[in-house]
Each structure stands twice: as structure tokens, then as C-alpha cells.
């Protein structure tokens, strides 16, 4: 049976994670960490699975900020059960290309080993985030008329 993670460790991790300070986050990552961000890689290039501490730190330091610069990370709820933790949060970011602010929800599902994150699955409200990144709803492309723009004669 896996060793349970202390609530204090989970809270400390999320507090440090909110800072996006890779050096401080590194202390909480297992060397064999697997970090998956589920989302549309065509629009959010950092999505996908990243294996190993160095890859995850590169994700946090370089890959995510190249697309989105997170400036607000507000946990709504955190649940700890055994060696696992789950959190629902609201994040706000600025697009790297133009500074436009977007806000989206993220659910994190983590597993800890020896008090360190060994596995993370982040689920973004990716439709909402991508629509904000693109500046239009995904159901249509720029220049296409909306149903409300059509006139029947």
C-alpha cells in the first residue's frame, strides 16, 4: 500500500506552485515525475506528457510562459486521499504574444511518493481557454457568418 501524503505537504506544494518559481517547485518533484497537461496542443503547445524532473521544470520555466504567463492561481478546493490529491482552481494568464488576459479553470490530479509529486494530470477547460486565446468561439472561424448574421428572404 502506498504511503499517504500529509495535507501539509500538499498545501505547501500548491503554495509554491502558485509562485511558478521552478527552483522552489523542484524541491517537490520526484526525479521520475510524469506531468501531463490535457489540452489542444495545436493551440497550447505545452500540452502533452512530460517525463522526468528536468522536462517538467523546462515546462514550467520555458514552455508554458512562451504561450501563457500565469499571474493568478486561485484554488477553489483541494481533496487529499491517501497518496493522491486533487484540486480545482481558476487561473488567469496573459498571452505571451499580446498580453491579452484569459481566465480558465484547471483540475489537477496528483499522486505523491515519498512526499514528492510523482504524477500529475492537469485537465484544462481547454475549449474556454482556446476560445479566449483565439479571440472567437471554436464553432466557427473568423470571417464566417454566425447564424444570427443570416437573413432569410
Backbone bond lengths (Angstrom), bond angles and torsions (degrees), N, CA, C in turn:
res aa  C-N    CA-C-N  psi(-1)  N-CA   C-N-CA  omega(-1)  CA-C   N-CA-C  phi
1 X - - - 1.448 - - 1.530 109.16 -
2 X 1.318 115.71 140.40 1.460 121.84 -178.65 1.527 110.86 -71.00
3 X 1.298 114.86 146.86 1.470 121.18 178.80 1.528 109.34 -74.24
4 X 1.331 118.02 129.80 1.468 120.05 179.96 1.532 111.06 -65.77
5 X 1.314 115.22 149.69 1.458 121.02 175.67 1.530 107.95 -95.14
6 X 1.304 116.08 138.85 1.469 120.69 179.11 1.519 110.13 -73.18
7 X 1.312 116.05 140.81 1.466 121.12 177.90 1.533 110.19 -55.77
8 X 1.320 117.53 -36.43 1.468 121.61 179.83 1.533 111.07 -61.63
9 X 1.339 117.46 -36.43 1.466 121.19 178.60 1.526 109.69 -67.93
10 X 1.319 117.08 -44.02 1.470 121.40 179.02 1.532 109.83 -61.84
11 X 1.318 117.01 -47.67 1.469 120.38 179.28 1.526 111.44 -60.94
12 X 1.338 116.76 -41.92 1.471 120.59 179.11 1.535 110.40 -64.08
13 X 1.330 116.93 -41.07 1.465 119.63 178.19 1.523 110.63 -60.33
14 X 1.326 117.34 -50.89 1.462 119.90 -177.27 1.527 112.26 -63.66
15 X 1.323 116.92 -33.76 1.462 120.65 177.11 1.536 110.04 -63.40
16 X 1.324 116.52 -44.39 1.468 121.11 178.37 1.527 110.19 -70.56
17 X 1.322 117.59 -40.69 1.468 121.90 -179.41 1.531 110.58 -59.56
18 X 1.312 116.82 -36.29 1.465 121.05 179.77 1.525 111.89 -62.05
19 X 1.330 117.86 -26.38 1.465 121.24 -179.46 1.520 112.23 -77.40
20 X 1.320 117.73 -20.86 1.471 124.86 -175.52 1.530 112.07 60.61
21 X 1.330 116.23 24.29 1.463 122.53 176.88 1.526 107.99 -85.96
22 X 1.324 116.54 101.87 1.465 121.84 -173.49 1.525 112.78 -58.89
23 X 1.321 117.48 -35.61 1.468 119.51 -179.25 1.528 111.21 -64.91
24 X 1.314 116.97 -40.74 1.465 120.43 178.45 1.523 111.27 -73.77
25 X 1.330 117.07 -36.52 1.462 121.29 178.04 1.524 110.12 -64.03
26 X 1.325 116.95 -36.08 1.470 121.83 -177.72 1.519 112.34 -53.86
27 X 1.316 116.90 -33.98 1.466 120.87 -179.85 1.523 112.68 -62.74
28 X 1.336 117.19 -23.02 1.463 122.22 -176.83 1.531 112.78 -98.66
29 X 1.336 117.78 -2.38 1.460 120.52 -176.67 1.519 111.53 -99.78
30 X 1.311 115.15 131.95 1.455 121.73 173.34 1.535 107.36 -70.05
31 X 1.314 117.66 148.62 1.473 120.85 179.92 1.522 111.95 -58.43
32 X 1.331 117.32 -31.66 1.471 122.46 -177.31 1.530 112.88 -99.72
33 X 1.315 117.85 25.35 1.462 122.13 -176.64 1.530 111.41 -59.27
34 X 1.334 114.68 143.15 1.465 122.12 172.83 1.525 106.64 -121.24
35 X 1.308 116.81 121.23 1.463 122.97 -172.17 1.517 108.37 -122.39
36 X 1.323 116.66 113.77 1.460 121.54 -178.22 1.517 109.97 -115.78
37 X 1.320 115.32 131.12 1.461 121.51 173.23 1.517 105.75 -116.93
38 X 1.319 114.93 115.47 1.451 121.07 -178.17 1.527 108.47 -88.82
39 X 1.313 114.74 119.28 1.461 120.10 -179.54 1.510 109.78 179.27
40 X 1.319 116.58 175.07 1.463 121.06 -176.05 1.533 111.50 -78.34
41 X 1.313 116.21 105.05 1.467 121.95 -175.29 1.530 112.27 -64.07
42 X 1.329 117.76 -23.66 1.469 120.22 178.08 1.530 111.85 -64.25
43 X 1.321 116.93 -29.37 1.465 121.24 -177.94 1.528 112.27 -107.94
44 X 1.315 116.13 -31.76 1.463 121.48 -179.62 1.528 106.37 -121.18
45 X 1.337 116.06 87.29 1.471 122.77 -170.01 1.524 114.30 -57.10
46 X 1.312 118.00 -21.48 1.464 121.03 -176.96 1.522 113.03 -80.79
47 X 1.324 118.40 -8.52 1.464 120.75 180.00 1.520 109.85 -67.47
48 X 1.319 115.10 156.44 1.456 121.31 -178.77 1.515 109.98 124.53
49 X 1.327 116.61 -168.85 1.456 122.12 -178.38 1.527 109.79 -106.44
50 X 1.316 115.15 133.62 1.464 123.28 -179.20 1.525 106.79 -123.25
51 X 1.333 116.15 124.84 1.466 120.96 -174.44 1.521 111.21 -113.38
52 X 1.323 115.18 131.86 1.451 121.84 178.34 1.518 112.07 95.15
53 X 1.304 114.79 150.56 1.461 122.16 -176.17 1.533 111.80 -58.47
54 X 1.327 117.51 -44.27 1.468 120.84 -178.58 1.528 111.24 -62.04
55 X 1.330 117.20 -41.58 1.465 121.20 -179.85 1.525 111.18 -66.09
56 X 1.333 116.97 -40.43 1.466 120.50 179.85 1.524 110.41 -68.30
57 X 1.312 117.30 -40.17 1.466 119.84 177.86 1.529 111.12 -65.83
58 X 1.325 117.79 -37.26 1.469 121.05 174.77 1.520 110.56 -63.38
59 X 1.318 116.59 -39.60 1.461 121.58 176.22 1.529 110.52 -57.76
60 X 1.319 116.28 -48.17 1.462 121.81 -176.06 1.528 111.61 -71.80
61 X 1.325 117.28 -40.68 1.471 121.40 -176.54 1.522 113.49 -80.07
62 X 1.332 118.03 -37.34 1.454 120.38 -169.48 1.530 114.67 -120.21
63 X 1.344 116.89 -50.92 1.458 119.70 -170.63 1.531 113.72 -68.39
64 X 1.337 116.73 -50.51 1.469 118.71 -180.00 1.535 110.78 -63.69
65 X 1.348 119.91 -48.81 1.469 119.42 -179.29 1.533 114.42 -62.63
66 X 1.337 118.07 -20.37 1.459 120.35 176.02 1.523 111.54 -68.27
67 X 1.343 116.57 -20.08 1.463 121.62 -179.65 1.525 110.67 -112.31
68 X 1.332 116.47 -50.58 1.463 122.59 -176.46 1.521 110.00 -134.02
69 X 1.309 116.16 134.25 1.467 120.53 175.91 1.526 107.92 -106.41
70 X 1.327 115.03 101.98 1.465 121.54 -176.92 1.531 108.96 -69.37
71 X 1.334 116.21 126.98 1.463 119.29 177.53 1.520 112.77 -122.03
72 X 1.330 116.97 -8.28 1.458 119.86 177.40 1.523 108.80 -143.38
73 X 1.320 114.48 132.36 1.467 121.76 -178.57 1.520 105.60 -139.10
74 X 1.333 116.39 104.17 1.459 120.56 -174.67 1.527 109.48 -118.87
75 X 1.335 116.91 108.18 1.468 119.66 177.19 1.534 110.91 -68.67
76 X 1.331 115.73 132.50 1.467 120.62 174.22 1.519 110.55 -90.32
77 X 1.346 115.89 -41.90 1.464 119.30 179.13 1.522 109.51 -156.79
78 X 1.331 114.08 147.78 1.461 121.80 178.51 1.528 107.53 -132.69
79 X 1.326 115.86 132.51 1.456 121.90 177.56 1.530 107.39 -124.17
80 X 1.336 116.77 133.06 1.459 121.77 177.37 1.525 107.39 -119.63
81 X 1.340 115.91 129.68 1.453 121.14 179.24 1.523 108.53 -142.97
82 X 1.308 116.59 108.52 1.470 120.74 -178.88 1.521 110.63 64.31
83 X 1.338 115.87 -122.97 1.466 120.17 -179.44 1.530 112.09 -95.37
84 X 1.319 116.02 12.87 1.471 120.92 -175.76 1.527 111.77 -120.65
85 X 1.335 113.74 151.85 1.460 120.70 176.28 1.522 108.21 -140.55
86 X 1.318 115.88 147.64 1.460 121.46 176.47 1.518 107.98 -133.28
87 X 1.311 115.15 143.95 1.454 119.59 179.47 1.522 109.43 -142.68
88 X 1.314 115.24 140.65 1.448 122.66 171.18 1.519 106.29 -111.24
89 X 1.327 116.65 129.25 1.463 119.65 -177.89 1.520 110.68 -138.67
90 X 1.310 114.18 166.75 1.459 122.24 170.93 1.513 106.01 -115.21
91 X 1.320 115.18 129.88 1.459 120.47 178.33 1.514 109.28 -119.03
92 X 1.308 115.53 146.34 1.453 121.88 172.72 1.513 107.41 -124.29
93 X 1.319 115.23 138.36 1.458 121.65 -176.15 1.516 109.41 -140.24
94 X 1.326 114.41 161.98 1.463 121.34 171.08 1.516 106.70 -110.61
95 X 1.326 115.04 134.42 1.458 118.80 175.53 1.522 108.75 -64.98
96 X 1.313 117.10 134.24 1.460 121.08 -177.74 1.529 111.80 -63.51
97 X 1.327 117.66 -33.40 1.464 120.12 -174.68 1.519 114.28 -75.29
98 X 1.339 117.04 -31.19 1.467 117.38 -175.66 1.530 114.47 -140.73
99 X 1.320 117.90 -0.70 1.462 120.89 177.40 1.521 114.72 77.60
100 X 1.340 117.60 4.69 1.461 119.73 179.06 1.522 109.46 -64.44
101 X 1.319 116.65 135.39 1.461 122.73 -177.74 1.521 109.85 -84.84
102 X 1.336 115.72 132.94 1.458 121.27 172.06 1.523 107.87 -128.12
103 X 1.319 115.68 152.71 1.458 122.08 -179.33 1.523 107.80 -133.60
104 X 1.329 116.23 135.36 1.463 120.09 -175.06 1.520 109.64 -153.62
105 X 1.331 115.82 162.92 1.459 121.39 179.70 1.520 109.07 -99.14
106 X 1.341 114.60 148.08 1.462 121.68 178.58 1.528 108.61 -136.47
107 X 1.321 115.71 135.33 1.463 121.11 171.37 1.524 107.39 -110.55
108 X 1.328 116.72 129.07 1.461 122.83 177.38 1.520 108.91 -112.82
109 X 1.322 115.56 133.47 1.456 122.32 174.81 1.522 106.52 -121.92
110 X 1.325 116.57 115.29 1.456 121.10 -173.80 1.515 111.99 -121.99
111 X 1.329 113.65 151.69 1.455 121.22 172.25 1.521 106.82 -124.30
112 X 1.328 115.61 137.55 1.461 121.98 -177.93 1.524 109.83 -111.81
113 X 1.321 115.23 147.61 1.469 122.16 172.23 1.529 106.37 -138.15
114 X 1.310 115.80 128.58 1.467 121.19 -179.57 1.533 111.79 55.44
115 X 1.332 116.38 35.23 1.462 121.02 177.53 1.522 114.56 76.78
116 X 1.342 117.00 12.14 1.466 120.98 -179.22 1.529 109.58 -127.41
117 X 1.325 115.95 153.04 1.459 121.05 178.67 1.523 108.55 -70.82
118 X 1.333 116.57 121.11 1.459 122.78 176.80 1.528 110.66 -105.12
119 X 1.341 116.15 -23.34 1.461 120.09 -177.58 1.525 109.36 -150.75
120 X 1.322 115.53 136.92 1.459 121.54 175.70 1.520 108.67 -138.12
121 X 1.309 115.55 136.22 1.457 122.41 170.15 1.518 106.22 -125.25
122 X 1.324 116.67 116.67 1.464 121.96 177.41 1.520 108.41 -107.30
123 X 1.318 115.25 127.33 1.457 121.18 177.13 1.520 107.83 -111.18
124 X 1.326 115.96 113.93 1.456 120.95 178.76 1.514 109.48 -87.86
125 X 1.312 115.77 148.92 1.461 119.79 166.55 1.524 104.22 -74.88
126 X 1.335 114.62 72.80 1.460 120.51 -165.85 1.519 113.99 -67.59
127 X 1.328 119.17 -31.90 1.457 118.64 177.64 1.520 109.83 -62.71
128 X 1.318 116.24 -46.85 1.462 120.89 178.57 1.521 110.56 -60.87
129 X 1.329 117.26 -47.87 1.473 121.29 -178.05 1.523 110.72 -63.36
130 X 1.332 117.86 -45.18 1.464 120.59 -177.98 1.524 110.79 -67.06
131 X 1.324 117.84 -40.60 1.465 118.97 176.89 1.524 110.77 -59.29
132 X 1.331 116.83 -38.92 1.461 119.71 178.29 1.528 110.86 -69.73
133 X 1.330 117.38 -38.71 1.467 120.53 178.08 1.527 110.07 -63.83
134 X 1.340 116.47 -44.79 1.463 120.67 -178.47 1.526 112.56 -74.93
135 X 1.322 116.25 -30.37 1.462 119.78 -178.17 1.518 113.49 87.70
136 X 1.332 117.52 12.34 1.467 120.99 175.74 1.526 109.17 -156.42
137 X 1.338 117.18 158.98 1.468 120.25 179.18 1.526 111.45 -62.51
138 X 1.328 116.73 148.47 1.457 121.35 179.99 1.519 112.69 -70.31
139 X 1.311 118.74 -20.70 1.457 122.18 -177.29 1.513 113.77 -68.81
140 X 1.318 118.33 -11.64 1.458 120.42 179.43 1.523 108.41 -147.69
141 X 1.289 115.54 162.32 1.454 120.38 178.68 1.517 109.38 -103.21
142 X 1.299 115.93 156.46 1.465 120.82 177.76 1.524 108.40 -53.77
143 X 1.314 116.62 134.26 1.461 121.19 178.91 1.505 113.64 93.07
144 X 1.319 118.87 -16.57 1.453 120.60 177.74 1.523 108.80 -83.40
145 X 1.311 117.57 137.30 1.463 118.98 179.33 1.517 111.45 -70.85
146 X 1.314 115.99 145.37 1.458 120.95 171.91 1.519 107.61 -81.99
147 X 1.322 116.59 160.71 1.458 120.92 179.17 1.526 110.29 -54.46
148 X 1.320 117.20 -39.68 1.460 121.49 -178.23 1.531 111.58 -67.21
149 X 1.335 117.92 -16.52 1.457 121.17 -179.38 1.532 112.00 -87.28
150 X 1.326 117.33 -6.16 1.465 120.80 -177.05 1.523 109.88 -91.05
151 X 1.318 114.57 145.48 1.453 120.97 178.73 1.522 107.63 -119.66
152 X 1.303 117.32 129.83 1.465 122.34 177.64 1.518 107.54 -100.57
153 X 1.350 115.52 129.84 1.472 120.45 -178.71 1.510 109.03 -114.81
